[in-house]
């Protein structure tokens, strides 16, 4: 049986810590900025991107969670 991937779970926080480096965070921040510029007219997307830009730790865990989920789906 598999457990759900949880944003604050041990697996996600471990992956986030393993991948953590300033350059990677800068790339993520730049990507969020670019997407934010393209989210005009999409209020829910704009709100989500604003939150991720304002909360870099949350954004980093979301990134790690997405990578982990993708890997588990393989």
N, C-alpha and C positions, 0 to 999 in steps of 0.2 A: 504493500500500500504506500502511496505517495502522499506527502503532506502538501497542503497549499503553500505556495510561495507568498510570504508575507513581507510587506515593505519594511517592517521593523523586526522581522525574524532574524534568527542567528545566521542563516545561510546568506541572506541578502546583505546584512551588515558585514559579514566576513568577506564577501566578494567586493563590496564597496571599499573596505579597508585595503584589500589586496591590490586593487586597481588604482588607489588614490595616489595621485601625483599632480603637481601644479599644472603641468602642460595639458594633461587630460581634462582637468577641470576647466581650463581656459578654453579648450576646444568645445566642451559642452556648453559653456556660457555663451560662446560666440554662436553656436548653433541655435540656442534658445533665442538669442537676439535676432538672428536672421529670420527664424520662424515667426517671431513676434511681429516683425515688419510685414510679414505676409498674411497675418491673421485678421486683417481689416474686414469687417463685415461678418465676422464669426465670433460673436460675443463669448460663447462658452470656451472656445479655443483661446481667445485673447485672455480671458480670466485665468485659465489654467497656466498659460505661459507666463503671465504676470506673477502668479504665485510661485512658480518654479524659479523665476528670475530673482524674486525677493527672498527665497529660501534655498540657498545653494546646497545645503545639506540634504534637504528633501529632494532636490533635483538629482543630486548625486546618487542617493539611494534608489530613486526611480530608474535611473540609468542602469545601475547594478542589477536591479530587479528584472528589468527588461532583458539584459544579457543572460541572466540566470534562467529565466523562463524560456528564452529562445534555445538555450543549450539543452534544457530538460526536454524540450519538444522534439529534439532530433532523435 
